[in-house]
Structure formats: structure tokens, C-alpha cells
Amino acid sequence: DDLSATHVLCGTGAAGSPMMLSRALSRGRSRGRSFSSLGDERFAASPFFNALPKDALSRIPAPMLDFHVSGGLCHGPLVVERGNPIGSLIATLGLLPPATPAALASDPPVVEVSSEFCEATGGVKWARFFPPSCRMGSRWYWDEKKQLAVDSFTYLGIPDFAAFGFRLVPIEPPAEPSPGDPSAKGGGEVEGEGGGSAKGAAQRNPYLGFEHVTEAVWIMGVPVPLSLALTADGVSMPHVDGNGWRVEVEVSHAVVGRVVTYKGDVRMVS
């Protein structure tokens, strides 16, 4: 069924490994078939499959794919910062997260994000909770006509009030893992010069992350010029073990500047 196919290709375990996904993609291309004909219509309709180069998909970790395609739960400490007084006012009016108190900057509150596939729309519903009381709901889907990944937000109980259309760009991991990546702490054993191994060196990250770049914004379906709209660019970079990722998002305005940013490391909840 759809659910089992999703977990085979995008879930955890050996069956959902990047190698397995790469082989499935290769089989589909070589036989001239779409990914949906391989048994996973959810993935074939997702922003990942449509927006990213197919060769890049094999290097995105299975838990990240699963979270964005069929649903899951992740959480982690995120530091939230707001901009100047005007930017902060916009953030407040937009019901965006409050700034992390300075006293908690080194140990910020844990943010929780859940995702759930929606059969009715074919997209993924996201629910974000920023302590102490900020909740943001949206749906994530691929817009075939506009050829964009769309994150469409509910505001004041109005679904799809504000929508952001993104271009997804695969990016290589940095030379060193994120300081907040728990899977990289304590170093490890990696290949050294001459084919040997070096203990204690930082582990190399085998995965690709992605950047989402705002290309279009709509308010209740009406396009808003980017020069007037808020944008919400960001980066998601997988951890070394593939079970979490670094998140960095900045909501900004061309004139006002930064409205709110949040950054930190989240981990999948088993």
C-alpha cells in the first residue's frame, strides 16, 4: 500500500537508505517510468521529487525525506532572534515566534515540529510549537503550475492566508559538522591521508542538505511583489548520522530587514 511504499523508499532502516532510493530512481529512469509507477505516488507528488535534481535525492537522508513526504515528529533547541523595532512589530502582528531571552541563549527552549500527510490535499500538514505559546500551522506541497514548493500558512484561523513559493537548491555540507550535531560529538574514525584512519577527527557528512529560496508570495491567493512581501529563506543541513538536521531560517523584508530568524538543531523522534 501507499504507506508501506513510503517507508520502504523514504523511511528508516536499510530499505530506506540513500542507496536504495538511488537504485529505485535509476530503475525508474532506465525503464522510462515515473516514480509514481514504482509504487509511491506521495513521493512523486512531493516538492523534493519535483524540485531537486534526481541525483541529489539519493544523498538526502531517509528520515528527512520521510518527514517531508509522509509525516513524522522532530524537536530541538532553536534560538529565535527578532530584528529592529519595526521588524519586531511585524513579527508580533504576524504571530511569529518571540525572541529567545538572553538568559536562555546558551540553552534555548525546545521547539517541536510535527508533519502529517493529508490524503485530501496530497500535501503535508506541519504544526510548529515555539515555547511558551507560539503555534504555526501550514501545509507543504508542490505547485505543478508554478513549478514551486509551497508552504502555505494558516493565520487567525484562515487556512492558506499567506503562502511562500520556494525554489529548492541542493547544497553540500560544510567541512565541519554543526556544533549542535549530537551525532558528531566526540569525533570518530574517518579516512586519513594515504587511506588510513584518524581517530578524533570530525566525521565527514555524506549527505546533501537543501536551501529554500523565496521566489513568490501570495496573500489569500493574490500575488505580492517580492519588494513588498516578507520572504522566508532558509537552509536545512542533515546531521552526520542522518537522523536530524541543522535549521536556519530568516524571515525578512526588503526595506525593513530582518523580521525574525531561528536556528538550531532538530532530531527525529522515534
Secondary structure, DSSP 8 states (H G I E B T S, - for coil): -HHHHHHHHHSSSGGGSHHHHHHHHHHHHHTT--GGGGT-HHHHTSHHHHHS-HHHHTTS-HHHHHHHHTEEEEEEEEEEEE-SHHHHHHHHHTT------GGGTTS--EEEEEEEE-TTTSSEEEEEEETTTEEEEEEEEEETTTTEEEEEEEETTEEEEEEEEEEEEEE---SS--TT-GGGTT-EEEE-GGG-EEEEE-------EEEEEEEEEEETTEEE-TTTSEEEEEEEEE-TTSSEEEEEEEEEETTTEEEEEEEEEEEE--
